Amino acid sequence: MRIAMIGTGYVGLVSGACFSDFGHQVVCVDKDADKIAALRDGVMPIYEPGLEGLVEHNVGGGRLSFTTDLAEAVDGVDAVFIAVGTPSRRGDGHADLSYVYAAAREIATALTGPAVVVTKSTVPVGTGDEVERLIRETAPDAEVSVASNPEFLREGAAIADFKHPDRIVVGVEDDHARDVLEAIYRPLNLNKAPLLFTTRRTAEVIKYAANAFLATKITFINEMADLCEEVGADVQSVSRGIGLDNRIGPKFLHAGPGYGGSCFPKDTLALLKTAEDAQVPLRIVESVVKVNDARKRAMGRKVVKAMNGDVRGKTVALLGLTFKPNTDDMRDSPAISIVQALQDEGAKIRAYDPEGTEQAKLVLENVDFCDDPYTAADGADALVIVTEWDQFRALDLKRVTDILNQPVLVDLRNIYSADEANQAGLRYTGIGQPKKAV
């Protein structure tokens, strides 16, 4: 199949590379000429494990290419995927669909034959209807079907998720769209990935409902962690105890500093706006958003408390800045709120992140960025683990104790236990741990 992918951000680039790895002919399009030039040179605009090699392999095989010329890209294709950004709109939190709609109009003027236009971007319910209306308004004679195919990729594991998906959701309104999407995803039949066909509107709701539910699980266990700290229970055991129930499951039950990233924050807000417009209150999702925002700010106070309530003039070293490991994504990362809270209290900040430093520099001011964990910790008054990168899981805690000015370890991901930290001479504060173990 011949595919054009509009947008070379996280979703578009990963999807385009994986489709080409299936054997399809894929052209990825972006208006950013510098980004396209870099991609042609093998330079990735994002960090995602395995992506650089996957792109190189398929470019070398002649299955994947990059261009700024949309008309050239969509000429004679079977499907055009729209994978442009849908950031939160200022003022009301609704998804900004201007890029989606602009792409739809441009596609309509460029198509030279029958094609399926597929919305891959995360969009509110009814967006596919508007995309179809715009295409037909722009090119009344175009032979076009419009479908919805939301992505369910985890940053840091996107390639594996694409090739071994839990499910593939496709919203269609006609048989032609169904046949084309079925052919595009046929290479996954060997993995027996469930291919779920629904209406367009149902597919759009599925994406938002899934992210809202996962955000709810994270927020729930974070509130349980707060309770555990006050009543002398261990949230990690609580997580395991409830996660072993197969009706609940263990995933997204790891207590921490709150969710961030490119999806959950903006998608929960967009879902709330959609519900408000439909006059259907979503009380649970409303609470999730409020609790998560408050939690990220509270993590700064937790660090201050671990440092005996006074951080003015003291140095706090942070390990991990991205919202999760194996990505360079800083969008809505808890680290942003933590740094701001500590700076507001007069603390000096040092930080180290394996991949996120360049992106962090764009959103954090007055931070001393270091080249490794021990440089960050050297002479600091506390060490705070914010993101659970693998390289932080086997720190030499005795060395950490020796180089810290004050032996304070605040572990916001529960990588270590209080016992092993205490044995190394550290005063340990975790998440959801009994106070007697702190």
Order of alpha helices (4+ residues) and beta strands (2+ residues): beta-alpha-beta-alpha-alpha-beta-alpha-beta-alpha-beta-alpha-beta-alpha-beta-alpha-beta-alpha-alpha-alpha-alpha-beta-alpha-beta-alpha-beta-alpha-beta-alpha-beta-alpha-beta
